[in-house]
Amino acid sequence: MKLNIASGISNKKIQIFAATGGKELSSKLPLIIFLHGAGMDHTVWNLQTRYFAYHGYSVLSIDFPGHGRSEGPLMENIEQMADWIPELINVTAKIFGNTRASKSKLKMASLVGHSMGALVALECAARYPKLLTSISLLGVSATMPVHPVLLEAASNSGRSENNESLAYDLVTSWGHGRTGHFGTSPVPGMSLIGGGRALLSSSPKAALGIGLKACNAYQNGMRAAKKVTCPTLCLMGSEDKMTPPKQGEKLSANIANAKTHLLQDCGHMMMLEKSYQTLQALKVHLKST
């Protein structure tokens, strides 16, 4: 599905792609918006979005501007992305709302974000508390410093094949735990490392570098956490090298209505490495809200 929406940088309309889990949105059903990480797209959520779309929710799994099938330009910081989410909710409510718009359940949303998307959900919840019913933060910490070697390789990936290859190798290697490295994908015949590399290489060259820069520069996590009022889930992987679980726990402790859930033997890419366990944790959280 494509939505015509302001770019997030200017009022110019661009086409944003959003998957709906295989079902059309309904104003009678609560809305969940899934937010991907740096250099990725909506496909990382395929195993979760389809479940919720067929079990009582309206689902949007977006490609951020300049990612996947969405038009650019790319937004360069977390705050811009967070300020763009209300526009996304507003456009969705207008398109799929009914004549009794005051009763439309599309006027508010639950956000499920991973990595960069988790920071966006956190900042959005702090800025726009009346728009959100809950947030789920996967692979999150208050700050997300990026290793200088990865940051340099990703930032220069369009100039050199060597830099490009190094950036993809580092993200997929550091981003997966033993499940990904030893070929124990929950989907038979699939390689998480190979699939992750293919996904990153299919994105526009600048997307990964700009997304990682945005994560590296974001410093408002703890301040935002203290402003969050909606029910919150912090979902962490025990083997996460990119956002270690101790950092996620520190962030969660500063959110008034937060719960934590630790996935054992799992790295940063939890919705792929431990897709069933991730789904179960999201089901419990969203049902409670």
Residue frames as qw, qx, qy, qz and C-alpha x, y, z in Angstrom:
[[0.000, 0.888, 0.460, 0.000, 0.00, 0.00, 0.00],
 [0.426, 0.198, -0.005, 0.883, 1.22, 3.53, -0.77],
 [0.174, -0.840, -0.435, 0.272, 0.37, 6.69, 1.14],
 [0.348, 0.628, 0.058, 0.693, 0.92, 10.25, -0.04],
 [0.560, -0.755, -0.258, 0.222, 2.35, 12.08, 2.93],
 [0.053, 0.959, -0.259, 0.105, 4.60, 15.04, 3.74],
 [0.722, 0.420, -0.493, 0.244, 8.25, 14.02, 3.61],
 [0.750, -0.542, -0.237, 0.295, 9.14, 14.89, 7.20],
 [0.502, -0.175, 0.069, 0.844, 11.62, 17.49, 5.97],
 [0.126, 0.072, -0.191, -0.971, 9.28, 19.68, 3.91],
 [0.576, 0.297, 0.427, -0.630, 5.59, 19.88, 3.07],
 [0.443, 0.379, -0.626, -0.519, 6.27, 18.22, -0.27],
 [0.888, -0.047, 0.274, -0.366, 4.20, 15.06, -0.63],
 [0.180, 0.448, -0.857, -0.180, 6.02, 11.79, -1.23],
 [0.860, -0.079, -0.350, -0.362, 4.85, 8.21, -1.59],
 [0.276, -0.467, 0.768, -0.341, 5.41, 6.05, 1.47],
 [0.655, 0.010, -0.709, -0.261, 5.10, 2.29, 1.26],
 [0.424, -0.317, 0.635, -0.562, 3.45, 0.42, 4.11],
 [0.376, -0.057, -0.907, -0.179, 2.63, -3.28, 4.37],
 [0.561, -0.327, 0.108, -0.753, -0.63, -4.12, 6.10],
 [0.371, -0.211, 0.863, -0.272, -0.08, -7.76, 7.00],
 [0.001, -0.119, -0.920, -0.374, -2.31, -8.93, 4.16],
 [0.031, -0.675, -0.735, 0.061, -5.53, -7.21, 5.29],
 [0.084, 0.639, 0.190, 0.741, -7.05, -3.78, 4.68],
 [0.117, 0.020, -0.531, 0.839, -7.10, -1.34, 7.57],
 [0.301, -0.637, -0.653, -0.279, -10.33, -0.80, 9.46],
 [0.099, -0.552, 0.204, -0.802, -11.34, 2.20, 11.57],
 [0.791, -0.470, -0.107, -0.377, -12.97, -0.27, 13.99],
 [0.931, -0.134, -0.194, 0.280, -9.67, -1.94, 14.88],
 [0.402, -0.853, 0.179, 0.281, -6.77, -0.54, 16.93],
 [0.621, 0.745, -0.215, 0.111, -3.75, 0.50, 14.89],
 [0.744, -0.488, 0.268, 0.371, -0.20, -0.84, 15.29],
 [0.477, 0.848, -0.231, 0.008, 2.66, 0.84, 13.42],
 [0.897, -0.223, 0.151, 0.351, 5.92, -1.10, 13.02],
 [0.142, 0.955, -0.255, -0.057, 9.15, 0.92, 12.70],
 [0.941, 0.163, -0.097, 0.281, 12.31, -0.69, 11.28],
 [0.591, -0.628, 0.142, 0.485, 15.98, -0.07, 12.04],
 [0.045, 0.779, -0.355, -0.515, 18.73, 1.71, 10.11],
 [0.116, 0.424, -0.767, -0.468, 19.18, 0.57, 6.51],
 [0.200, 0.164, 0.965, -0.031, 16.28, -1.88, 6.73],
 [0.372, -0.104, -0.354, -0.852, 12.65, -1.91, 5.61],
 [0.705, -0.192, 0.148, -0.667, 9.20, -3.32, 6.43],
 [0.809, 0.140, -0.543, -0.178, 10.14, -6.90, 5.57],
 [0.211, 0.286, -0.796, 0.490, 11.89, -7.46, 8.91],
 [0.413, -0.039, 0.531, -0.739, 8.42, -7.54, 10.49],
 [0.535, 0.055, -0.613, -0.579, 6.74, -10.02, 8.12],
 [0.435, -0.130, -0.885, 0.102, 6.36, -12.77, 10.71],
 [0.064, -0.308, -0.628, 0.712, 4.74, -10.48, 13.31],
 [0.283, 0.196, -0.062, -0.937, 2.61, -8.17, 11.19],
 [0.458, -0.077, -0.726, -0.508, 0.65, -10.96, 9.53],
 [0.298, -0.306, -0.851, 0.305, -0.39, -12.37, 12.90],
 [0.018, 0.379, 0.423, -0.823, -1.71, -9.07, 14.23],
 [0.308, 0.140, -0.367, -0.866, -3.49, -8.21, 10.97],
 [0.546, -0.150, -0.729, -0.384, -5.47, -11.45, 11.25],
 [0.468, -0.380, -0.729, 0.323, -6.12, -11.16, 14.98],
 [0.215, -0.828, -0.502, 0.129, -8.02, -7.96, 15.54],
 [0.298, -0.665, 0.061, 0.683, -5.66, -5.13, 14.59],
 [0.549, 0.833, 0.031, 0.059, -5.05, -2.70, 11.76],
 [0.748, -0.368, 0.245, 0.495, -1.36, -2.91, 10.84],
 [0.439, 0.885, -0.151, 0.045, 1.07, -0.56, 9.12],
 [0.781, -0.339, 0.247, 0.463, 4.63, -1.75, 8.64],
 [0.309, 0.936, -0.010, -0.166, 6.29, 1.23, 7.03],
 [0.727, 0.192, 0.056, 0.657, 9.38, 1.91, 4.97],
 [0.231, -0.753, -0.104, 0.607, 10.79, 5.16, 6.34],
 [0.449, 0.878, -0.031, -0.162, 11.32, 7.83, 3.66],
 [0.241, 0.766, -0.591, -0.074, 14.27, 6.89, 1.48],
 [0.324, -0.281, 0.897, -0.107, 14.14, 3.24, 2.56],
 [0.460, 0.251, 0.850, -0.061, 12.71, 0.18, 0.82],
 [0.269, 0.511, 0.675, 0.459, 9.91, 1.18, -1.55],
 [0.085, -0.889, -0.342, 0.292, 9.36, 4.66, -0.09],
 [0.440, 0.745, 0.038, 0.500, 10.46, 7.83, -1.83],
 [0.533, -0.183, -0.304, 0.768, 13.04, 10.10, -0.23],
 [0.344, 0.636, -0.570, 0.389, 14.51, 12.31, 1.05],
 [0.668, -0.198, -0.637, 0.329, 16.03, 10.57, 4.06],
 [0.397, -0.875, -0.012, -0.277, 15.42, 12.12, 7.48],
 [0.530, 0.515, -0.510, 0.440, 18.73, 12.72, 9.23],
 [0.003, 0.285, -0.698, 0.657, 17.90, 12.57, 12.94],
 [0.151, -0.304, -0.924, 0.176, 15.65, 10.75, 15.38],
 [0.119, 0.443, 0.410, -0.788, 13.71, 13.88, 16.31],
 [0.347, 0.273, -0.406, -0.800, 12.66, 14.47, 12.67],
 [0.339, -0.069, -0.904, -0.252, 11.46, 10.89, 12.40],
 [0.087, -0.366, -0.793, 0.480, 9.51, 11.16, 15.65],
 [0.219, 0.432, 0.152, -0.862, 7.82, 14.37, 14.49],
 [0.326, 0.174, -0.648, -0.666, 6.83, 12.61, 11.25],
 [0.067, -0.177, -0.978, 0.091, 4.83, 9.84, 12.97],
 [0.254, 0.479, 0.524, -0.657, 1.81, 12.06, 13.88],
 [0.391, 0.457, -0.328, -0.729, 1.49, 12.99, 10.19],
 [0.235, 0.106, -0.934, -0.247, 1.52, 9.30, 9.31],
 [0.060, 0.335, 0.861, -0.378, -1.25, 8.60, 11.86],
 [0.294, 0.517, 0.204, -0.777, -3.29, 11.59, 10.67],
 [0.376, 0.354, -0.575, -0.635, -3.11, 10.61, 6.99],
 [0.158, -0.042, -0.985, -0.046, -4.00, 7.00, 7.81],
 [0.152, 0.414, 0.706, -0.554, -7.03, 8.07, 9.86],
 [0.361, 0.498, -0.056, -0.786, -8.27, 10.33, 7.04],
 [0.345, 0.275, -0.747, -0.497, -7.92, 7.67, 4.34],
 [0.369, -0.108, -0.921, -0.060, -9.37, 4.73, 6.25],
 [0.158, 0.142, 0.593, -0.777, -11.70, 6.53, 8.67],
 [0.044, 0.522, 0.820, 0.231, -15.48, 6.30, 8.40],
 [0.085, -0.679, -0.292, -0.669, -18.18, 8.96, 8.51],
 [0.604, -0.780, -0.109, -0.121, -18.24, 8.79, 12.32],
 [0.569, 0.556, -0.412, 0.444, -14.63, 9.87, 12.50],
 [0.324, -0.676, 0.408, -0.521, -14.75, 10.64, 16.22],
 [0.878, -0.273, 0.327, -0.220, -15.03, 6.90, 16.88],
 [0.786, 0.509, -0.342, 0.074, -12.26, 5.86, 14.55],
 [0.821, -0.517, 0.151, 0.188, -9.60, 3.79, 16.29],
 [0.756, 0.353, 0.090, 0.543, -7.04, 4.89, 13.71],
 [0.004, 0.932, -0.042, 0.361, -6.59, 8.27, 15.40],
 [0.446, -0.725, 0.514, -0.108, -4.19, 6.70, 17.89],
 [0.813, 0.360, -0.457, -0.013, -1.58, 3.98, 17.50],
 [0.794, -0.515, 0.283, 0.157, 0.67, 1.55, 19.27],
 [0.402, 0.787, -0.464, -0.054, 4.25, 1.81, 18.05],
 [0.927, -0.225, 0.239, 0.180, 6.54, -1.20, 17.76],
 [0.345, 0.882, -0.322, 0.007, 10.09, -0.11, 16.97],
 [0.938, -0.127, 0.042, 0.319, 13.39, -1.92, 16.55],
 [0.643, -0.060, 0.082, 0.759, 16.81, -0.30, 17.08],
 [0.079, 0.068, 0.143, 0.984, 16.58, 3.08, 15.26],
 [0.386, -0.450, -0.551, -0.588, 12.82, 2.56, 15.13],
 [0.560, -0.524, -0.581, 0.273, 12.78, 2.02, 18.90],
 [0.303, -0.239, -0.162, 0.908, 14.43, 5.40, 19.45],
 [0.160, -0.238, -0.394, -0.873, 11.84, 6.97, 17.14],
 [0.516, -0.527, -0.634, -0.233, 9.01, 5.35, 19.13],
 [0.515, -0.430, -0.454, 0.586, 10.55, 6.49, 22.42],
 [0.156, -0.111, 0.019, 0.981, 10.99, 10.10, 21.28],
 [0.286, -0.340, -0.528, -0.724, 7.51, 10.16, 19.73],
 [0.523, -0.544, -0.655, 0.041, 5.92, 8.89, 22.96],
 [0.391, -0.385, -0.314, 0.775, 7.64, 11.67, 24.89],
 [0.022, -0.067, 0.205, 0.976, 6.55, 14.36, 22.42],
 [0.498, -0.100, -0.373, -0.777, 3.03, 13.18, 21.54],
 [0.129, -0.047, 0.911, -0.389, 1.61, 11.22, 24.50],
 [0.561, 0.301, 0.386, -0.667, -2.01, 11.72, 23.46],
 [0.620, 0.452, -0.420, -0.485, -1.47, 9.98, 20.12],
 [0.429, 0.301, -0.851, 0.017, -0.09, 6.71, 21.43],
 [0.834, -0.385, -0.102, -0.383, -1.75, 3.85, 23.27],
 [0.838, -0.441, 0.273, 0.170, 1.49, 1.94, 23.91],
 [0.388, 0.761, -0.511, -0.093, 5.06, 1.49, 22.71],
 [0.960, -0.166, 0.180, 0.138, 7.22, -1.62, 22.31],
 [0.115, 0.880, -0.454, -0.077, 10.95, -1.00, 22.16],
 [0.986, 0.023, 0.105, 0.126, 13.05, -3.84, 20.71],
 [0.753, 0.140, 0.014, 0.643, 16.84, -3.74, 20.89],
 [0.009, -0.902, -0.117, -0.415, 16.89, -0.37, 22.63],
 [0.578, -0.353, -0.326, 0.660, 19.10, 1.71, 24.88],
 [0.046, -0.887, -0.232, 0.397, 19.04, 5.40, 25.82],
 [0.153, 0.789, -0.427, -0.415, 22.02, 6.03, 23.56],
 [0.934, 0.223, 0.269, 0.069, 23.20, 3.91, 20.63],
 [0.092, -0.784, 0.490, 0.370, 26.87, 4.67, 20.00],
 [0.905, 0.423, 0.022, -0.030, 28.04, 3.13, 16.73],
 [0.756, -0.317, 0.292, 0.493, 31.56, 1.72, 16.40],
 [0.068, 0.772, -0.243, -0.583, 33.70, 4.23, 14.43],
 [0.197, -0.211, 0.832, 0.474, 34.79, 1.58, 11.92],
 [0.250, 0.501, 0.826, 0.072, 31.17, 0.69, 11.12],
 [0.133, 0.845, 0.275, -0.439, 30.13, 4.34, 11.01],
 [0.032, -0.629, 0.471, 0.617, 32.91, 5.21, 8.57],
 [0.208, 0.004, 0.900, 0.384, 32.27, 2.17, 6.36],
 [0.221, 0.632, 0.739, -0.075, 28.51, 2.79, 6.22],
 [0.081, 0.838, 0.098, -0.530, 28.94, 6.52, 5.57],
 [0.074, 0.621, -0.557, -0.546, 31.26, 5.83, 2.62],
 [0.626, 0.107, 0.772, 0.009, 29.51, 2.74, 1.27],
 [0.599, 0.740, 0.264, -0.154, 28.45, 4.51, -1.90],
 [0.170, 0.878, -0.410, -0.180, 32.03, 5.43, -2.76],
 [0.127, 0.499, -0.857, -0.025, 33.72, 2.06, -2.40],
 [0.827, -0.084, -0.469, -0.300, 32.63, -1.56, -2.74],
 [0.516, 0.097, -0.709, 0.470, 35.09, -2.46, 0.02],
 [0.153, -0.121, 0.436, -0.878, 33.44, -0.03, 2.44],
 [0.694, -0.076, -0.190, -0.690, 30.01, -1.25, 1.40],
 [0.777, 0.004, -0.628, -0.032, 30.92, -4.90, 1.96],
 [0.318, 0.107, -0.671, 0.661, 32.54, -4.16, 5.33],
 [0.363, -0.150, 0.238, -0.888, 29.49, -2.22, 6.56],
 [0.803, -0.077, -0.301, -0.509, 27.11, -5.04, 5.66],
 [0.693, 0.073, -0.683, 0.219, 29.39, -7.67, 7.18],
 [0.124, 0.151, -0.593, 0.781, 29.72, -5.78, 10.46],
 [0.537, -0.142, 0.103, -0.825, 25.99, -5.11, 10.83],
 [0.858, -0.041, -0.375, -0.348, 24.98, -8.70, 10.12],
 [0.621, 0.124, -0.680, 0.369, 27.77, -10.19, 12.25],
 [0.049, 0.103, -0.550, 0.827, 27.31, -7.94, 15.28],
 [0.520, -0.117, -0.026, -0.846, 23.54, -7.88, 14.85],
 [0.859, -0.094, -0.387, -0.321, 23.00, -11.64, 15.24],
 [0.555, -0.533, 0.592, -0.239, 23.58, -14.00, 18.12],
 [0.309, -0.249, 0.908, 0.133, 24.33, -17.70, 17.89],
 [0.619, 0.464, 0.582, -0.248, 20.96, -18.39, 16.25],
 [0.501, 0.823, -0.071, -0.257, 21.98, -16.35, 13.22],
 [0.035, 0.728, -0.666, -0.158, 25.60, -17.43, 13.09],
 [0.294, -0.205, 0.934, 0.010, 24.99, -21.17, 13.31],
 [0.280, 0.024, -0.709, -0.646, 22.18, -21.35, 10.77],
 [0.039, -0.345, -0.907, 0.241, 19.35, -22.15, 13.15],
 [0.238, -0.077, -0.168, -0.953, 16.80, -19.87, 11.50],
 [0.458, 0.199, 0.667, -0.553, 13.19, -20.30, 12.68],
 [0.724, 0.531, 0.005, -0.440, 12.25, -20.51, 8.98],
 [0.807, -0.105, 0.523, 0.254, 13.68, -23.73, 7.45],
 [0.678, 0.437, 0.368, 0.462, 16.06, -23.13, 4.55],
 [0.106, 0.957, 0.054, 0.266, 16.65, -19.47, 5.38],
 [0.658, -0.005, -0.261, 0.707, 19.99, -17.89, 6.31],
 [0.214, -0.908, -0.292, 0.210, 19.65, -14.97, 8.69],
 [0.405, -0.549, 0.277, 0.677, 23.14, -13.69, 7.92],
 [0.300, 0.135, 0.656, 0.680, 22.65, -14.03, 4.16],
 [0.017, 0.753, 0.623, 0.210, 19.16, -12.59, 4.29],
 [0.280, -0.848, -0.166, 0.418, 20.31, -9.64, 6.37],
 [0.368, -0.358, 0.416, 0.751, 23.12, -8.88, 3.98],
 [0.204, 0.391, 0.707, 0.553, 20.75, -9.07, 0.99],
 [0.102, -0.860, -0.497, 0.056, 18.32, -6.70, 2.71],
 [0.318, -0.746, 0.054, 0.582, 21.01, -4.11, 3.46],
 [0.333, -0.165, 0.568, 0.734, 22.42, -4.28, -0.06],
 [0.154, 0.570, 0.713, 0.378, 18.94, -3.71, -1.54],
 [0.142, -0.861, -0.348, 0.341, 18.52, -0.39, 0.30],
 [0.338, 0.904, -0.047, 0.257, 19.57, 2.99, -1.10],
 [0.699, 0.244, -0.388, 0.548, 23.31, 3.40, -0.46],
 [0.036, 0.479, -0.318, 0.817, 22.93, 6.33, 1.93],
 [0.671, -0.516, -0.263, -0.463, 20.18, 4.81, 4.08],
 [0.840, -0.288, -0.372, 0.271, 22.35, 2.71, 6.39],
 [0.487, 0.146, -0.240, 0.827, 24.97, 5.40, 6.96],
 [0.196, -0.459, -0.017, -0.866, 22.47, 8.17, 7.68],
 [0.756, -0.482, -0.318, -0.309, 20.43, 5.92, 9.95],
 [0.790, -0.196, -0.361, 0.455, 23.49, 4.88, 11.96],
 [0.255, 0.285, -0.161, 0.910, 24.59, 8.52, 12.23],
 [0.453, -0.537, -0.162, -0.693, 21.14, 9.41, 13.58],
 [0.845, -0.417, -0.336, 0.013, 21.39, 6.67, 16.21],
 [0.678, 0.021, -0.281, 0.679, 24.93, 7.67, 17.14],
 [0.097, 0.368, -0.063, 0.923, 23.98, 11.34, 17.55],
 [0.531, -0.601, -0.371, -0.468, 20.81, 10.81, 19.61],
 [0.300, 0.174, -0.650, 0.676, 21.33, 11.84, 23.24],
 [0.412, -0.293, 0.107, -0.856, 17.80, 12.46, 24.51],
 [0.563, -0.132, -0.797, -0.172, 16.88, 8.90, 25.50],
 [0.319, -0.260, -0.737, 0.536, 16.82, 9.24, 29.29],
 [0.161, 0.175, 0.183, -0.954, 15.04, 12.60, 29.19],
 [0.525, -0.022, -0.498, -0.690, 12.46, 11.18, 26.79],
 [0.453, -0.156, -0.874, 0.077, 11.99, 8.08, 28.97],
 [0.106, -0.247, -0.623, 0.735, 10.96, 10.18, 31.93],
 [0.348, 0.200, -0.023, -0.916, 8.21, 11.82, 29.85],
 [0.391, -0.049, -0.813, -0.427, 6.66, 8.58, 28.56],
 [0.482, -0.118, 0.466, -0.733, 3.25, 7.89, 30.10],
 [0.838, 0.135, -0.234, -0.475, 1.86, 5.06, 27.96],
 [0.899, -0.252, 0.357, -0.014, 2.38, 1.33, 28.70],
 [0.327, 0.765, -0.541, -0.127, 5.84, 0.32, 27.48],
 [0.975, -0.106, 0.170, 0.096, 7.59, -2.95, 26.72],
 [0.086, 0.793, -0.586, -0.140, 11.39, -3.11, 26.48],
 [0.987, 0.088, 0.129, -0.039, 12.33, -6.33, 24.70],
 [0.029, -0.814, 0.574, 0.088, 15.99, -7.29, 24.82],
 [0.920, 0.228, -0.317, 0.014, 18.26, -10.08, 23.60],
 [0.762, -0.609, 0.145, 0.166, 20.70, -11.68, 26.03],
 [0.736, -0.078, 0.330, 0.585, 23.46, -11.72, 23.36],
 [0.327, 0.902, 0.231, 0.159, 22.79, -8.30, 21.89],
 [0.643, -0.131, 0.020, 0.754, 26.15, -6.65, 21.11],
 [0.174, 0.488, 0.269, 0.812, 24.66, -3.49, 19.62],
 [0.396, -0.572, 0.083, -0.713, 22.30, -2.57, 22.47],
 [0.315, 0.090, -0.882, 0.339, 23.39, -4.66, 25.48],
 [0.450, -0.572, -0.654, -0.205, 20.49, -5.72, 27.72],
 [0.430, -0.436, -0.432, 0.662, 21.89, -3.86, 30.74],
 [0.052, -0.058, 0.122, 0.989, 21.44, -0.62, 28.82],
 [0.362, -0.372, -0.607, -0.601, 17.87, -1.53, 27.95],
 [0.513, -0.522, -0.645, 0.221, 17.16, -2.23, 31.61],
 [0.280, -0.277, -0.218, 0.893, 18.54, 1.18, 32.61],
 [0.168, -0.135, -0.352, -0.911, 16.25, 2.86, 30.11],
 [0.474, -0.435, -0.705, -0.298, 13.23, 0.84, 31.22],
 [0.441, -0.416, -0.583, 0.540, 13.84, 1.82, 34.85],
 [0.076, -0.227, -0.076, 0.968, 13.27, 5.46, 33.87],
 [0.343, -0.208, -0.528, -0.748, 9.90, 4.83, 32.19],
 [0.439, -0.217, 0.454, -0.745, 6.99, 5.02, 34.61],
 [0.832, 0.105, 0.324, -0.439, 4.86, 2.24, 33.15],
 [0.498, 0.563, -0.624, -0.214, 7.43, -0.08, 31.61],
 [0.917, -0.207, 0.332, -0.077, 7.97, -3.83, 31.62],
 [0.121, 0.652, -0.704, -0.253, 11.09, -5.66, 30.46],
 [0.961, 0.079, 0.225, -0.138, 11.40, -9.02, 28.76],
 [0.113, -0.667, 0.688, 0.262, 14.70, -10.76, 28.06],
 [0.923, 0.316, -0.101, -0.196, 15.02, -13.26, 25.21],
 [0.651, -0.511, 0.528, 0.188, 17.67, -15.85, 25.95],
 [0.596, -0.048, 0.647, 0.473, 20.28, -16.84, 23.33],
 [0.388, 0.790, 0.444, 0.167, 19.22, -13.94, 21.13],
 [0.445, -0.042, 0.098, 0.889, 21.09, -11.07, 19.50],
 [0.081, 0.312, 0.063, -0.944, 19.95, -7.68, 18.21],
 [0.395, 0.058, -0.533, -0.746, 17.74, -8.98, 15.37],
 [0.296, 0.003, 0.840, -0.454, 15.24, -10.60, 17.71],
 [0.671, 0.362, 0.210, -0.612, 12.16, -10.43, 15.46],
 [0.698, 0.464, -0.486, -0.247, 14.05, -12.68, 13.03],
 [0.225, 0.366, -0.866, 0.256, 16.22, -14.76, 15.36],
 [0.022, 0.213, 0.884, -0.416, 13.46, -15.46, 17.89],
 [0.246, -0.202, -0.403, -0.858, 10.40, -14.61, 15.85],
 [0.533, -0.465, -0.677, -0.204, 7.92, -16.74, 17.83],
 [0.480, -0.428, -0.502, 0.578, 9.16, -15.55, 21.23],
 [0.082, -0.053, 0.035, 0.995, 9.11, -11.93, 20.02],
 [0.371, -0.336, -0.538, -0.679, 5.55, -12.37, 18.81],
 [0.548, -0.484, -0.674, 0.110, 4.48, -13.88, 22.13],
 [0.346, -0.324, -0.336, 0.813, 5.95, -10.98, 24.09],
 [0.101, -0.050, -0.233, -0.966, 4.24, -8.44, 21.82],
 [0.441, -0.408, -0.684, -0.414, 0.92, -10.29, 22.08],
 [0.482, -0.494, -0.606, 0.397, 0.99, -10.20, 25.88],
 [0.217, -0.255, -0.137, 0.932, 1.92, -6.52, 25.94],
 [0.191, -0.110, -0.384, -0.897, -0.58, -5.32, 23.35],
 [0.453, -0.456, -0.735, -0.214, -3.39, -7.39, 24.84],
 [0.418, -0.467, -0.535, 0.566, -2.76, -5.79, 28.23],
 [0.083, -0.250, -0.008, 0.964, -3.08, -2.30, 26.73]]
